[in-house]
Amino acid sequence: MPNSPKITHVIFDFDGVVTDTETSYADAVTKALEKYDKKFNNHIKHGMMGRKTDESIKYVLEETELTDTVELEKFKKLYHDNFMKLLPKADPLPGAKELIKYLADQKLHLAISTGSGSEEFDVKKKKFEDVLDKFETIVLAGDDDEVKEGKPEPDAYQIPMKRFKIKPESPDKVLVFEDSINGVQAALKAGCKVVFVPQEKFKPDNWEEMISEIKPKCSEIIKSLEEFDPEVFGLPPIK
């Protein structure tokens, strides 16, 4: 990226970027909707990704025309119970730990920003105990009062930028790894550079149409963190 400011800070979305919890989310919602004879699809999946839990559930109920017949809290509990049973099975995604260690070795400032609350994150982080100390700050939007609005609003990326021990000189020196359209929009609104890592299995039929506005604004679009090329951002190659 010629004439681009050097990256000094990196923020990872967690679900679907670092750990394969998006599969657990999808399975939990699918099972909850079955009770009401409704079906889950990838269009709904991308609409709910990145949002706070209540916002996601509200979106699901609207898209499945259940808003007037199912209480949000009732559906939320059904979904949550399903999700917490599935969550321990979620594994790190390919290349995630290696990339985290590499970026830390480059003396970059690292953060996690996730829509999860502490109950969920306490389970998710168990398979990442060996790299959690690489992160200066972890923002759990589900519990964090400073995160007023979920993605696609920029709060989830503005807050970690404020909490770094050494603040970035400008948002365009911050690189965000995201797997959702809502998350990419949030990072772009915050002024950050974005590497978009969408999971193939969650792409709906009209995928190219859905990403038409954000695609040219992303610094990179890759299929896996294993494909990340640090030299694009002026960093040395991963050995």
TATA-V640181 format. One record per helix or strand. SS is the DSSP state (h for helix, s for strand). FROM is the first residue (numbers start at 1). TO is the last residue. If there is no record, write none. Layout:
ss from to
SS FROM TO
SS FROM TO
//
This chain:
ss from to
s 9 12
s 15 15
s 19 19
h 21 34
h 42 48
h 53 63
h 72 87
s 92 92
h 96 105
s 109 114
h 118 128
h 132 134
s 135 140
h 155 163
h 171 173
s 174 178
h 181 189
s 193 196
h 200 202
h 207 210
h 212 215
s 220 221
h 225 227
h 230 233
//
